[in-house]
Amino acid sequence: MKMLTMAIIGVALITAGSVRVSGGQSLPPQSLPWANQMPNMSQPDIIRHMEQQRMRINERQKRLEADTEKLVALTTALKEQVDDSNKNILSVDMIKKAEEIEKLAHSVKERIKG
């Protein structure tokens, strides 16, 4: 009986404490994710900022397209060299082309990640 009384008192204290704590707290208001980055910008400034961001995205896309075209050209040229070469000979030009492909592919990968 004594154990039951202690359990009831414990539950009552925990419930009262949690109601008191949660009753006085309020959640922060929802805001736009980028609002803290532009706190004092006027509407024209925000529009200009968004236009600049759109231009950067378009430029990034053009660079990615150009770099992937270059990757295709380099890999095609390397494949042709490998096909024309002897299996026992490894040319310095093929190694340089492979390194250039590797660097360009790494650059494209990093830009895609953001």
N, C-alpha and C positions, 0 to 999 in steps of 0.2 A: 504494500500500500504506500509505504514511504517512497519507494522507487517510482511509482506511478505519479505521485504528487510532484516529485522533483522533475520528472519528464514533462509534465503539463506546465509547470512554472518555466522550465527551460524553453519550451516551444513558445510560450506567451512572451517571454523576454526577447527571443530572437525575432518573432513576428513584429513586436512593437518597435524594436530597433530598426528593422528593415523598412518598415512603413515610415518612420521618422526620417531616415536617411533619404529614401527615394522620393518622399513627398516634397522635400525642399529643393530638389535638383531640377534643372530644366535643360533641355537639349539645345545646342547652338542652332541658329537658323540655317537652313540650307542655302548654299550659295553656288554660283557657277565655279567650276574648277579653276578657271583662269582669272577670276575676278580679283584675287589677291595679287596677281602679277600686274594688273592695270588699275590700281585703286583710284587714281585721280585723272583718268583719261576722259576726254570729251568724246561725244559720239563720232565726230569726224576723225579723231585720232584712232579710235577703235576700228573704224572702217578702213582707214589707211593701213593700220597694223595687220588687219585680216587680209587685205589685198597684197601686202608685201609677203605675208606668209604663203598665200596661194601662189605667188610668183616663184618663191623659193622652192615650193613643192614641184611646180612645173619644170623648173630648171633642173632639179634633182632627177626627175623622171627622164628628161632629155639626156642627161649625163649617163644615167643607167642604161638607157637604150643604146647610146653610142658605144659605151664600154662593152656591152654584151655583143654588139656587132663586131667590135674589134676582137673579142674573145673567140667568136665563131671563125673569123678570118685567120687568126693565129693558130687555132687548133686544126683547121682545115689544112693550112700550110704545113704544120708539123706532121700531120697524118700523111700528107703526100711525100714529105721527105723520108719518113719512116718506111713507107711502102717502096720507095725507090732505092733505099739504101740496103746494104748487105747486113744480115743479122749479126755479123761479127764486128761491125764497125759502128761506132757511136760518134757522130760528128759534134764538134764544138758548137756549130750553129744550132743543132737540134737542142743541145743543153741550154743555150741562151734563150731559145724560143720557149722552151718548157719553163724556165725561170720567169720569163716575162709573163707567160700565161698564169703562173702561180701568183705572182704579185698582183696582176690585174684582177684575178678571181678573188683574192683576199680583199682588195680594195672594194670591189663590187659587193662582196658579202658584208663588209663593215658598213657601207652606205645603206644597204638594205635593212640592216639592223636598226639604223637610225643613229 
